[in-house]
């Protein structure tokens, strides 16, 4: 049994740029904000499908933002902290693999709602519980988790260093997730679920078992065993 392409984990990752461009295309002349972009924004201005008023990149570190390319606006703030200086400024707010590193996911999504303009939209790509590698990552001591990750995926040392992960509000299309977004004040939320992952590729027997379980989960649309999700939420 195989997972259909529309629900496959790689579709979530590979399809993210086009999905974001589709969203941004509705806001010509708009203002967009990338959360956690730091020194390396995910997109060039030329990648956007319409002419924008501004593309702002956010990070909690002023040092990271200082070396970001000069054509981007910069916004240094904690996504779960004080965002009062940025309220109502953005048409689109997006992130990719940031949410799992935020201790208080509810505070993050509440703040995103605050910085959006009326009619604006948030778009996030997140890993989700209760996929087994993310359970392991959540439970292991950080030093041990980092060692295991860099042992199996050495390229992560240079390309994508590991940060502590908490997985707060990182789940699939569950009633709990939807009620939390409604409580914050979003008018509409869509959660698209994906299944499977690559973390056991070097463990053949474990991979076989995990692939079979993920395929069953995808076929039955088990929201409790997704591995990734797109969250699209409108203000």
N, C-alpha and C positions, 0 to 999 in steps of 0.2 A: 504494500500500500504506500502510495506517495502523496505528499502534500501538494495540492494544486497550486500553481504559480502565484495566484492572487493572494494566497495565504502564507506563502513561504517567507522565511526570515530574510533571505537575500533580497526579496522584492521590497521589503520595508527599507532596507539600507540603500539599495541601488535606485529605488524610485523616489527617494526623499527629495532630491533637487527638483525634479519635474513637478512633484506635488506642490512644493513651495512656490515655484514659478506660476503654477496655475492659480494659486491663491493670490499672489501678488498682482497678477494680471487684472484683478478686479479693482485695483487701487492706483490707477494712473495718477501721477503727481502726488503720491502718498508718501508717508513717512514710515519706515520700517526699522525694527530693532531686533538685533540678534543677541540673545542672552549667552554669556559665557564664551564669546568669540575670541576675546583676548587679542593676542598679536596676530592671529591667523583667522580673519573672517572667512566664513564658508563660501562666500560668493563674491565675485568681482561685480562692479557696477554694470559692466557690459553683459553679465549673465542674466540680468533682470529683464522680464518680457515687456516692461513699459518704462517710460521715463519717470524717475522718482524725484521727489523733493529732497529726500535724505535717506541714507542708509547709516544707521548708528550701530556701533558695536559696543557691547557691554562686557565688563569684567569686574570682579571684586578687587583685582590688583591694578593699581595705577601704573606700576612698572610694566606689566604686560601691555596695557593700552598704549603706553608711551612709544612702543616699537611697532604698533599697528600702522599700516600704510596711511599716509596723510589724507587720502581722499575720503576717508570715513570720518564721521563724527564719532566722538567717544563719550561714553557714559559710565562712570565708575560708581557702582553701588552693589550692595549685597541684594540678591534677588529675593531674599526672605527678610530683608531689613527695611530701612526707611527709604521709600521711593517718592516722598512728597514733592521733590523737585522735578519729577517727571510725569506727574499725573496728567492723563488725557492727551498725551503727546503723539501716540503712534497708531497707525492704521493696522499694521501687522506686527506681531511679536512672535519670534520663533526661536526654537532651541533644538539641538541634536545631542543626545546623550549628556544632558546637563542635569535633568530632574533627579536622577538617582543619587546625585552627589549632594543634594540639598537636604539638610536635616528635617526641615519642616515643609513638606510639600504643600500643605494647605496654605501656609504663608506665602509661598512662591506664587501659587495660582491666584491667590487673592491680590497680590501685588501686580501681577500681569493684568488682571482685570482693571486695576486702578490706572495703569499707564496707558491702557487702550483708549482710543477715542470711541464715542458712541458709534456702534456699527462695525467696530474693528474686530479683528479675529486673531486668535492665538493658535499656533501650530507647533506641536512638540513630537519628536521621535524619542520614545523611551523604551528601556528594557523593562520587563514585567515579572513580578512574582505571580505564580510560584514555579517558574522554570528552575530546574535543579541547579544549574551553574550559578544562578543569581542568589539562590538560597545559600549555597556554599560560600559565595563571596560575602554575603551579609553576615554569616556566622563566624567565619574564620578570623582570627586576629589579623590585623592589617599587614604586619610584616610577613606573615606566612602566606597570606593571599597574594601579596606582591611577588614573593619568591616563586610561587607556583605558576603565576601568570607569565612571568618573564622566562621561566624554564621551558614552558610549552610554546610560548610565543615571544622569542627573543627580540623581535623587531619592536615590540612595545616599549622597550627601554628607551629608544630614540624617538620613535614616531608618536607614540601615544602613552605617556606615563600613567600609571595607575593612581587614582585618587580614592579616598574613602567613599564607600557607597552605602546609602541608608535605605533607598527604595521607598521613601515616604510618598504615598499617593502614586505608586507605580504598579498599577494592576490593569487588567483588561477591562472589557465592557461589563462591569459588575454594577449591581444596584447601588452599592456603597460609593463607587466612583461617581456615578451620575448624580447621586444626592449631594455629594460634596460640591460638585461644580454648580449645582442649582442653588445651594445654600450661599455660595459666594456671590451669585447674581448673574451668572452667564445665562443668556436667553436660550442658547441651544448648544449641545455638545455632541460630537460624533467621535466614537472610539473604534478605530479599525484594528482588528487583531491579526497577528502573524504568529507562526509556529515554527519550531525547530531552531537550530543554532549550529555553530561550528566548533564549539569549545571541546568536543570529545573526538575530533577528527583524528587525533593521534592515539586514541584508545579504542581500537576496532570493536571489541565485544561490547563495551559500554555504549559506543556510538550506535550499534545495531539496536540495542534495547531502547535507547533514547529516541532514535528515529522512529521506531515502531510506535512508541507511546505518543510522540508528537503528532504522528499521522492520525492516530485514533482521536487525539484531542482536536485536531483541525477538522476532521470529518464531522465530529459531534459538536463543534464550536464550543468547546469547554473554555470558558473565560478564565477559569482558575489555573489553566496551564498554558497560557500564551507565553511567548518569549519576548515579543516586541509589540508595540502599538503606536499608531498615530493618534494623537489627541488634537482635535480641531474644535475650538470653543469660541463662540461669538458673544460679544458684549451687546 
